[in-house]
Amino acid sequence: MDMPDFASRFSIQRPYQQREKAPEEYRVERCGVRALEKQLESDRGRIINSAAVRRLQQKTQVFPLEHNAAVRSRLTHSLEVQQTGRYIVRTIFDQLGEGAGILGLDGLERATETLVEMACLMHDIGNPPFGHFGEAAISRWFEQTLPLLPPFVHELEGPAASLRQELLRELASFEGNAQAIRLISQLQKLNLTYSQTACIFKYTRCATEERPPKDAPLAYLKKKPGYYFSERGFVARMQQALDMKPGQRFPLTYLMEAADDIAYCLADLEDGVDKGILDCARLAELLKAQYEQLREPFDDADDPSFNGKCFADLVDYALKRWQQEEINKEHEFFVYLRVGLIHPLVEHAARVFLDHAEAVSEGSLDRALLEDNSPCHAIVESLKRVAINHVFCVPEVETLELQGFQIISGLLEHYRPLLMLPMADFQRLCEGGSRGLLVESRLFHRLPKKHVKAYLSLLAEPPDALKQGDQATQIWERYCRCRLMQDMVSGMTDQFALDEFRTLSVSLS
């Protein structure tokens, strides 16, 4: 059996190059490791200095519009994921030792570390305000509104009819991962190397496609939309540059995903304790009970070792430290719990990555590294289930989520007049005309210019199936306009979305 060659998947090619060359000329075998590291350092600067990363400081992790700075935002969560991702990479190279060359990774530790770190930092940049409830609010509003838009009401024939239905499906399925690809490639045009962008290409299905059955090939990698129809050309070029087959991932995406899984499940519980939803004694009790249920299929010998302790002993030791601490009690509990948990989970993720190196290198491993029916998976699942059942479902969190849902839905409702305009009138607004468009012109002036520019750019590239006929042209234009609305709302921070909603909802009575 041929050993996987990870080096063949690394490339310094970008969407915009000063001098175009064949894809193989950008591969690390041709350009060298130092050239790769130099280009990835440039990527690092572009990402850290991007507005998309800065906005994460005011976007929800669990608790929307939170004033307590100790409770995580998307940015602080992403920094924790970044550190975990770096730790996983270093653990992989430690486990490989002198054998890195066998997998084509010799000399690539620094480049791999940078790629994974930066992917972890920006993995949530496409998320809208108010997290998953924001995604649901955008999706539901468009699902209910699209049938009322004149172009989508009309029936078409042939390829245009099929594409029309696919575009309707996509617009009613907002997904933060797909929005991240759009943000990088179109809205902010970061011009990252394809290797760096591919690291956050978590799901491989276009949003126009239906979700495949659970038993279908690569069903896990396609369980959510990974990119929009508007970015199909960009994704195709990325796949060509990195020799990625449709439906498959870039290898390092598995490490970003594992780092996220490890970091967030414990962080959500700590935030719940900081908010007073749980205390440490109750949390310890819940964790041990949940793990006992999930570890039932395993023998005692299968349990991972936490410095010689089993999971229950580790939790009890953290609780003991909490009881002994007089001042910063909750901090003490989570320090010992985190230190005890992170190392074995990282070791396990690294080992699975190497055990499945061939499938990982191809991007065809159809699951997450930590979803492997192991005791480590049972631990991660225990943390997630306790958070779902005892943090996310409490009245305070549910109220905040409902408020976020109302804010997003209300904002879209305020901007509905721009969507309802005939194509010719909206084009007049883009050209600076406003006669007879009293309300719509004021709303248009509130749209970010970069989003309007992205709309015009997308409008100029209709697919072949919609290039002929007035109705087809109007459907494409309305799709581009809907994408503009989703770009605007999803790019807002929680606070800005609230402020904009209040501004437009003000009562003059």
SERO-100577 format. One record per residue (C-alpha): residue number from 1; residue in one letter; x, y, z. Coordinates in Angstrom, 1 decimal, decimal comma. Layout:
<atoms>
[NUM a [X Y Z]] ...
</atoms>
This chain:
<atoms>
[1 m [0,0 0,0 0,0]] [2 d [1,3 3,5 -0,9]] [3 m [1,9 5,8 2,0]] [4 p [0,0 9,1 1,9]] [5 d [2,1 12,1 0,9]] [6 f [0,8 15,1 2,8]] [7 a [3,3 17,4 1,2]] [8 s [1,6 17,0 -2,2]] [9 r [-1,5 18,7 -0,7]] [10 f [0,3 21,9 0,3]] [11 s [0,3 24,8 -2,1]] [12 i [1,1 28,6 -2,1]] [13 q [-1,3 29,3 -4,9]] [14 r [-3,8 32,2 -4,3]] [15 p [-6,9 33,3 -6,2]] [16 y [-5,0 36,4 -7,4]] [17 q [-1,4 36,0 -8,4]] [18 q [0,9 38,5 -10,0]] [19 r [2,1 35,8 -12,4]] [20 e [-0,1 32,8 -13,2]] [21 k [1,5 29,4 -13,3]] [22 a [0,3 25,8 -13,5]] [23 p [-1,0 24,5 -10,1]] [24 e [1,9 22,1 -9,7]] [25 e [4,4 25,0 -9,8]] [26 y [2,9 26,3 -6,5]] [27 r [3,2 23,0 -4,7]] [28 v [5,7 22,7 -1,9]] [29 e [7,8 20,1 -3,8]] [30 r [8,5 22,9 -6,3]] [31 c [8,5 26,1 -4,3]] [32 g [10,1 24,7 -1,1]] [33 v [9,3 24,8 2,5]] [34 r [10,6 28,3 3,2]] [35 a [8,5 29,8 0,4]] [36 l [5,5 28,0 1,9]] [37 e [6,2 29,4 5,4]] [38 k [6,6 32,9 4,0]] [39 q [3,3 32,8 2,3]] [40 l [1,5 31,4 5,3]] [41 e [3,0 34,2 7,4]] [42 s [1,4 36,6 5,0]] [43 d [-1,9 34,7 5,5]] [44 r [-1,5 35,0 9,2]] [45 g [-1,3 38,8 8,9]] [46 r [-4,3 39,1 6,6]] [47 i [-6,4 37,0 8,9]] [48 i [-5,5 38,7 12,2]] [49 n [-5,9 42,1 10,7]] [50 s [-9,3 41,3 9,1]] [51 a [-12,5 43,0 10,2]] [52 a [-14,1 39,5 10,2]] [53 v [-11,9 38,4 13,1]] [54 r [-12,4 41,6 15,0]] [55 r [-16,1 41,3 14,8]] [56 l [-15,9 38,0 16,7]] [57 q [-15,3 39,9 19,9]] [58 q [-19,0 41,0 19,8]] [59 k [-20,6 37,8 18,6]] [60 t [-22,3 35,2 20,7]] [61 q [-20,8 32,0 21,8]] [62 v [-23,6 30,9 24,1]] [63 f [-24,9 34,0 25,9]] [64 p [-26,0 36,8 23,6]] [65 l [-25,3 40,4 24,5]] [66 e [-23,3 39,3 27,6]] [67 h [-21,7 42,1 29,7]] [68 n [-19,6 39,8 31,8]] [69 a [-16,2 39,8 30,1]] [70 a [-15,3 36,5 31,7]] [71 v [-18,0 34,8 29,6]] [72 r [-16,8 33,8 26,2]] [73 s [-17,4 35,6 22,9]] [74 r [-16,7 34,0 19,6]] [75 l [-13,3 35,6 19,6]] [76 t [-12,2 34,3 23,0]] [77 h [-13,6 30,8 22,1]] [78 s [-11,6 30,9 18,8]] [79 l [-8,4 31,8 20,6]] [80 e [-8,9 28,7 22,8]] [81 v [-9,6 26,6 19,8]] [82 q [-6,4 28,0 18,2]] [83 q [-4,3 26,9 21,2]] [84 t [-5,8 23,4 21,2]] [85 g [-5,2 23,1 17,4]] [86 r [-1,6 24,0 17,9]] [87 y [-1,3 21,5 20,7]] [88 i [-2,7 18,7 18,4]] [89 v [-0,3 19,5 15,6]] [90 r [2,7 19,4 18,0]] [91 t [1,4 16,1 19,5]] [92 i [1,1 14,6 16,0]] [93 f [4,8 15,4 15,2]] [94 d [5,9 14,2 18,6]] [95 q [4,1 10,9 17,9]] [96 l [5,7 10,7 14,4]] [97 g [9,2 11,4 15,8]] [98 e [11,7 10,7 13,0]] [99 g [9,0 9,2 10,9]] [100 a [7,5 12,4 9,6]] [101 g [9,1 11,9 6,3]] [102 i [7,2 8,7 5,7]] [103 l [4,0 10,7 5,4]] [104 g [5,7 13,5 3,5]] [105 l [5,6 15,8 6,5]] [106 d [9,3 16,2 7,0]] [107 g [10,1 19,9 7,6]] [108 l [6,5 20,9 7,5]] [109 e [5,7 21,1 11,3]] [110 r [5,8 24,9 11,4]] [111 a [3,7 25,2 8,2]] [112 t [1,2 22,7 9,5]] [113 e [1,0 24,5 12,8]] [114 t [0,4 27,8 11,2]] [115 l [-2,3 26,5 8,9]] [116 v [-4,2 24,8 11,7]] [117 e [-3,8 27,7 14,1]] [118 m [-5,2 30,3 11,6]] [119 a [-8,0 28,0 10,6]] [120 c [-9,0 27,7 14,2]] [121 l [-8,9 31,4 14,7]] [122 m [-11,3 32,1 11,7]] [123 h [-13,5 28,9 11,8]] [124 d [-16,5 30,9 13,1]] [125 i [-16,1 34,1 11,0]] [126 g [-19,2 33,3 9,0]] [127 n [-21,5 32,9 12,0]] [128 p [-24,3 35,5 12,2]] [129 p [-25,3 37,4 15,3]] [130 f [-26,8 35,2 18,0]] [131 g [-25,1 32,0 16,9]] [132 h [-27,2 29,1 15,7]] [133 f [-30,4 30,9 16,5]] [134 g [-29,3 33,6 14,1]] [135 e [-28,8 31,0 11,4]] [136 a [-32,2 29,6 12,1]] [137 a [-33,8 33,1 12,0]] [138 i [-32,3 34,0 8,6]] [139 s [-33,2 30,6 7,1]] [140 r [-36,8 30,7 8,3]] [141 w [-37,4 34,3 7,3]] [142 f [-36,2 33,6 3,7]] [143 e [-38,1 30,3 3,6]] [144 q [-41,3 32,2 4,4]] [145 t [-40,6 35,3 2,2]] [146 l [-39,2 33,8 -1,0]] [147 p [-42,5 32,5 -2,2]] [148 l [-43,8 36,1 -2,1]] [149 l [-41,0 37,4 -4,4]] [150 p [-42,4 37,8 -8,0]] [151 p [-39,5 36,2 -9,9]] [152 f [-39,6 33,0 -7,8]] [153 v [-43,4 32,7 -8,3]] [154 h [-43,0 32,2 -12,0]] [155 e [-42,4 28,7 -13,3]] [156 l [-39,6 28,1 -15,8]] [157 e [-38,7 25,2 -18,1]] [158 g [-35,6 23,1 -18,7]] [159 p [-32,4 23,6 -16,7]] [160 a [-33,5 27,0 -15,5]] [161 a [-36,5 25,4 -13,7]] [162 s [-34,1 23,0 -11,8]] [163 l [-31,7 25,8 -10,9]] [164 r [-34,5 28,0 -9,7]] [165 q [-35,6 25,3 -7,2]] [166 e [-32,0 24,8 -6,1]] [167 l [-31,5 28,5 -5,5]] [168 l [-34,7 28,6 -3,4]] [169 r [-33,4 25,7 -1,3]] [170 e [-30,1 27,4 -0,8]] [171 l [-31,5 30,8 0,3]] [172 a [-33,6 29,0 2,9]] [173 s [-30,6 27,2 4,3]] [174 f [-28,2 29,8 5,8]] [175 e [-25,0 28,2 7,1]] [176 g [-22,1 29,9 8,9]] [177 n [-19,5 27,6 7,3]] [178 a [-20,6 28,5 3,8]] [179 q [-20,8 32,2 4,7]] [180 a [-17,2 32,0 5,9]] [181 i [-16,0 30,8 2,4]] [182 r [-18,0 33,6 0,9]] [183 l [-16,6 36,2 3,3]] [184 i [-13,0 35,1 2,6]] [185 s [-13,3 34,9 -1,2]] [186 q [-15,8 37,6 -2,1]] [187 l [-16,8 40,0 0,7]] [188 q [-13,4 40,8 2,1]] [189 k [-11,3 39,2 -0,6]] [190 l [-8,5 38,2 1,8]] [191 n [-6,7 36,4 -1,1]] [192 l [-5,5 33,7 1,3]] [193 t [-3,6 30,8 -0,1]] [194 y [-6,0 28,0 -1,2]] [195 s [-4,3 25,8 1,5]] [196 q [-5,3 28,2 4,2]] [197 t [-8,9 28,6 3,1]] [198 a [-9,3 24,9 2,5]] [199 c [-8,6 24,3 6,2]] [200 i [-12,0 25,8 7,1]] [201 f [-13,8 24,0 4,3]] [202 k [-15,6 21,8 6,8]] [203 y [-18,5 20,5 4,8]] [204 t [-18,2 19,8 1,1]] [205 r [-21,8 20,1 -0,2]] [206 c [-23,1 23,0 -2,2]] [207 a [-26,1 24,6 -0,5]] [208 t [-28,2 24,0 -3,6]] [209 e [-27,9 20,3 -3,1]] [210 e [-30,2 18,2 -0,9]] [211 r [-28,7 16,6 2,2]] [212 p [-27,8 13,0 1,4]] [213 p [-29,2 10,0 3,4]] [214 k [-27,1 9,1 6,4]] [215 d [-25,9 5,9 4,8]] [216 a [-24,8 7,6 1,6]] [217 p [-21,0 7,9 0,8]] [218 l [-19,4 10,9 2,4]] [219 a [-22,7 11,7 4,2]] [220 y [-21,0 13,2 7,2]] [221 l [-18,9 15,5 5,1]] [222 k [-22,1 16,6 3,4]] [223 k [-24,4 16,9 6,3]] [224 k [-24,5 20,7 6,1]] [225 p [-24,0 23,1 3,3]] [226 g [-20,3 24,0 2,9]] [227 y [-20,5 26,7 0,3]] [228 y [-23,0 28,6 -1,7]] [229 f [-23,8 28,5 -5,4]] [230 s [-22,3 32,0 -5,6]] [231 e [-18,9 30,6 -4,6]] [232 r [-19,0 27,5 -6,8]] [233 g [-16,3 28,8 -9,2]] [234 f [-14,0 29,7 -6,3]] [235 v [-14,4 26,3 -4,7]] [236 a [-13,7 24,5 -8,1]] [237 r [-10,5 26,5 -8,5]] [238 m [-9,5 25,7 -4,9]] [239 q [-10,1 22,0 -5,5]] [240 q [-8,0 22,0 -8,6]] [241 a [-5,2 23,9 -7,0]] [242 l [-5,0 21,4 -4,1]] [243 d [-6,0 18,2 -6,0]] [244 m [-9,2 17,9 -3,9]] [245 k [-11,9 15,7 -5,3]] [246 p [-15,5 16,9 -5,1]] [247 g [-17,0 15,8 -1,8]] [248 q [-13,7 15,5 0,0]] [249 r [-11,9 17,7 2,6]] [250 f [-8,5 19,1 2,9]] [251 p [-6,5 17,0 5,4]] [252 l [-5,9 19,6 8,1]] [253 t [-9,6 20,5 8,4]] [254 y [-9,9 17,4 10,6]] [255 l [-7,5 19,0 13,1]] [256 m [-9,4 22,3 13,2]] [257 e [-12,6 20,4 13,8]] [258 a [-11,1 18,3 16,6]] [259 a [-9,7 21,4 18,3]] [260 d [-13,1 23,0 18,2]] [261 d [-14,8 19,8 19,6]] [262 i [-12,3 19,7 22,5]] [263 a [-12,4 23,4 23,3]] [264 y [-16,1 24,3 23,2]] [265 c [-17,7 21,4 25,1]] [266 l [-15,9 22,3 28,3]] [267 a [-16,0 26,1 27,8]] [268 d [-19,8 26,1 27,5]] [269 l [-20,0 24,4 30,9]] [270 e [-17,6 26,9 32,5]] [271 d [-19,6 29,8 31,1]] [272 g [-22,7 28,2 32,6]] [273 v [-21,1 28,1 36,0]] [274 d [-19,9 31,7 35,6]] [275 k [-23,5 32,7 34,9]] [276 g [-24,7 30,9 38,1]] [277 i [-26,8 28,4 36,1]] [278 l [-24,9 25,5 37,7]] [279 d [-22,5 25,2 40,6]] [280 c [-19,4 22,9 40,5]] [281 a [-20,8 20,3 42,9]] [282 r [-23,9 19,8 40,7]] [283 l [-21,8 19,9 37,5]] [284 a [-19,5 17,2 38,9]] [285 e [-22,5 15,0 39,7]] [286 l [-24,0 15,4 36,3]] [287 l [-20,7 14,7 34,4]] [288 k [-20,0 11,5 36,3]] [289 a [-23,6 10,2 35,8]] [290 q [-23,6 11,0 32,1]] [291 y [-20,2 9,5 31,4]] [292 e [-21,2 6,3 33,3]] [293 q [-24,1 5,9 30,9]] [294 l [-22,1 6,4 27,8]] [295 r [-19,1 4,3 28,8]] [296 e [-21,2 1,2 29,5]] [297 p [-20,1 -0,7 26,3]] [298 f [-16,4 -0,3 27,3]] [299 d [-14,3 -2,4 29,7]] [300 d [-12,5 -0,7 32,6]] [301 a [-9,3 -1,2 30,8]] [302 d [-10,5 0,9 27,9]] [303 d [-10,8 4,0 30,0]] [304 p [-8,3 6,7 29,1]] [305 s [-5,8 7,6 31,9]] [306 f [-5,9 11,1 33,3]] [307 n [-2,5 11,0 35,0]] [308 g [-3,4 7,7 36,5]] [309 k [-7,0 8,6 37,3]] [310 c [-10,2 7,5 35,7]] [311 f [-12,7 10,2 34,6]] [312 a [-14,8 10,0 37,8]] [313 d [-11,6 10,4 39,9]] [314 l [-10,5 13,4 37,8]] [315 v [-13,8 15,1 38,3]] [316 d [-13,7 14,3 42,1]] [317 y [-10,2 15,7 42,3]] [318 a [-11,2 19,0 40,6]] [319 l [-14,1 19,2 43,0]] [320 k [-11,8 18,7 45,9]] [321 r [-9,6 21,5 44,7]] [322 w [-12,8 23,7 44,4]] [323 q [-13,7 22,8 48,0]] [324 q [-10,3 23,7 49,3]] [325 e [-9,9 27,0 47,4]] [326 e [-11,2 30,0 49,5]] [327 i [-11,3 32,8 46,9]] [328 n [-11,4 31,8 43,2]] [329 k [-13,2 28,5 43,6]] [330 e [-14,8 28,0 40,2]] [331 h [-11,5 28,9 38,4]] [332 e [-9,7 26,3 40,5]] [333 f [-12,2 23,6 39,5]] [334 f [-12,0 24,2 35,8]] [335 v [-8,2 24,6 35,8]] [336 y [-7,8 21,1 37,1]] [337 l [-10,6 19,6 35,0]] [338 r [-9,2 21,2 31,8]] [339 v [-5,6 20,3 32,5]] [340 g [-6,7 16,7 33,2]] [341 l [-9,0 16,4 30,1]] [342 i [-7,1 18,2 27,3]] [343 h [-4,0 16,0 27,2]] [344 p [-5,7 12,6 26,7]] [345 l [-8,2 14,1 24,2]] [346 v [-5,5 15,7 22,2]] [347 e [-3,4 12,5 22,3]] [348 h [-6,4 10,6 21,1]] [349 a [-7,2 13,0 18,2]] [350 a [-3,6 12,9 17,1]] [351 r [-3,4 9,1 17,2]] [352 v [-6,7 8,8 15,2]] [353 f [-5,3 11,2 12,6]] [354 l [-2,2 9,1 12,1]] [355 d [-4,1 5,8 12,3]] [356 h [-6,3 6,9 9,4]] [357 a [-3,6 8,8 7,6]] [358 e [-4,5 7,5 4,2]] [359 a [-8,2 8,5 4,4]] [360 v [-7,3 11,8 6,1]] [361 s [-4,8 12,6 3,3]] [362 e [-7,4 12,0 0,7]] [363 g [-10,0 13,9 2,7]] [364 s [-12,4 11,0 2,6]] [365 l [-12,6 10,0 6,3]] [366 d [-16,3 10,4 6,8]] [367 r [-16,4 11,4 10,4]] [368 a [-14,8 13,7 12,9]] [369 l [-11,6 12,4 14,6]] [370 l [-13,3 12,3 18,0]] [371 e [-16,5 10,5 16,8]] [372 d [-15,0 7,0 16,9]] [373 n [-17,0 5,1 19,5]] [374 s [-14,2 5,3 22,0]] [375 p [-14,1 6,3 25,7]] [376 c [-12,6 9,6 24,6]] [377 h [-15,7 10,2 22,4]] [378 a [-17,9 9,3 25,4]] [379 i [-16,2 12,0 27,4]] [380 v [-16,7 14,7 24,8]] [381 e [-20,3 13,6 24,3]] [382 s [-20,9 13,7 28,1]] [383 l [-19,7 17,3 28,2]] [384 k [-21,9 18,2 25,3]] [385 r [-25,0 16,5 26,6]] [386 v [-24,7 18,1 30,1]] [387 a [-24,4 21,5 28,4]] [388 i [-27,4 20,9 26,2]] [389 n [-29,6 19,5 29,0]] [390 h [-28,5 21,8 31,8]] [391 v [-27,1 25,1 30,3]] [392 f [-28,6 25,7 26,9]] [393 c [-32,2 24,9 27,9]] [394 v [-32,5 27,1 31,0]] [395 p [-35,0 30,0 30,8]] [396 e [-32,4 32,7 30,7]] [397 v [-30,6 31,2 27,7]] [398 e [-33,8 30,4 25,9]] [399 t [-35,1 33,9 26,4]] [400 l [-31,9 35,4 25,0]] [401 e [-32,1 33,1 22,0]] [402 l [-35,7 34,1 21,4]] [403 q [-34,7 37,7 21,6]] [404 g [-32,0 37,2 19,1]] [405 f [-34,4 35,4 16,8]] [406 q [-36,8 38,3 17,0]] [407 i [-34,0 40,8 16,3]] [408 i [-32,8 39,1 13,2]] [409 s [-36,3 38,4 11,9]] [410 g [-37,3 42,0 12,6]] [411 l [-34,2 43,4 10,8]] [412 l [-35,0 41,4 7,7]] [413 e [-38,6 42,6 7,9]] [414 h [-37,4 46,2 8,0]] [415 y [-35,3 45,7 4,9]] [416 r [-38,0 43,7 3,1]] [417 p [-38,9 46,7 0,8]] [418 l [-35,5 46,4 -0,9]] [419 l [-36,3 42,8 -1,8]] [420 m [-39,8 43,5 -3,0]] [421 l [-38,6 46,2 -5,5]] [422 p [-38,7 45,4 -9,2]] [423 m [-35,3 44,7 -10,7]] [424 a [-35,2 48,0 -12,7]] [425 d [-35,9 50,1 -9,5]] [426 f [-33,2 48,4 -7,5]] [427 q [-30,8 48,9 -10,4]] [428 r [-31,7 52,6 -10,2]] [429 l [-30,8 52,7 -6,6]] [430 c [-27,4 51,1 -7,4]] [431 e [-26,8 53,8 -10,0]] [432 g [-27,6 56,6 -7,5]] [433 g [-31,2 57,3 -8,5]] [434 s [-34,0 57,6 -5,9]] [435 r [-36,9 59,4 -7,5]] [436 g [-40,2 57,8 -6,3]] [437 l [-38,3 55,4 -3,9]] [438 l [-38,6 57,3 -0,7]] [439 v [-38,3 54,5 1,8]] [440 e [-36,2 52,2 -0,3]] [441 s [-33,5 54,8 -1,0]] [442 r [-33,0 55,4 2,7]] [443 l [-32,7 51,7 3,4]] [444 f [-30,3 51,3 0,5]] [445 h [-28,0 54,0 1,9]] [446 r [-27,7 51,9 5,1]] [447 l [-26,2 48,9 3,1]] [448 p [-22,4 48,5 3,4]] [449 k [-20,8 49,5 0,2]] [450 k [-18,6 46,3 0,1]] [451 h [-21,8 44,2 0,1]] [452 v [-23,3 46,2 -2,7]] [453 k [-20,1 45,9 -4,7]] [454 a [-20,2 42,1 -4,1]] [455 y [-23,8 42,1 -5,3]] [456 l [-22,9 43,8 -8,5]] [457 s [-20,0 41,5 -9,1]] [458 l [-22,1 38,4 -8,6]] [459 l [-24,9 39,8 -10,8]] [460 a [-22,5 40,1 -13,7]] [461 e [-21,8 36,3 -13,6]] [462 p [-25,1 34,5 -14,2]] [463 p [-24,9 30,8 -14,7]] [464 d [-25,5 29,5 -18,3]] [465 a [-29,0 28,1 -17,3]] [466 l [-30,2 31,6 -16,4]] [467 k [-28,6 33,7 -19,2]] [468 q [-31,6 33,5 -21,5]] [469 g [-35,0 35,2 -21,0]] [470 d [-36,4 38,0 -18,9]] [471 q [-37,7 35,8 -16,1]] [472 a [-34,4 33,9 -15,8]] [473 t [-32,5 37,2 -15,6]] [474 q [-34,8 38,4 -12,9]] [475 i [-34,5 35,2 -10,8]] [476 w [-30,7 35,5 -10,9]] [477 e [-30,9 39,2 -9,9]] [478 r [-33,2 38,4 -7,0]] [479 y [-30,9 35,6 -5,9]] [480 c [-28,0 38,1 -5,8]] [481 r [-30,1 40,6 -3,9]] [482 c [-31,1 37,9 -1,3]] [483 r [-27,5 37,1 -1,0]] [484 l [-26,8 40,8 -0,4]] [485 m [-29,4 40,9 2,4]] [486 q [-27,9 37,8 4,1]] [487 d [-24,4 39,2 3,8]] [488 m [-25,5 42,4 5,5]] [489 v [-27,3 40,8 8,4]] [490 s [-24,9 37,9 9,0]] [491 g [-21,9 40,4 9,1]] [492 m [-23,4 42,3 12,1]] [493 t [-22,2 41,9 15,6]] [494 d [-24,9 41,1 18,3]] [495 q [-24,8 44,7 19,6]] [496 f [-25,0 46,3 16,2]] [497 a [-27,9 44,1 15,2]] [498 l [-29,7 45,1 18,4]] [499 d [-28,9 48,8 17,8]] [500 e [-30,0 48,7 14,2]] [501 f [-33,2 46,9 15,1]] [502 r [-34,0 49,4 17,8]] [503 t [-33,2 52,3 15,5]] [504 l [-35,6 51,1 12,8]] [505 s [-38,3 50,0 15,2]] [506 v [-38,5 53,3 17,2]] [507 s [-42,0 54,4 18,0]] [508 l [-42,7 58,0 17,2]] [509 s [-46,0 58,1 19,2]] 
</atoms>
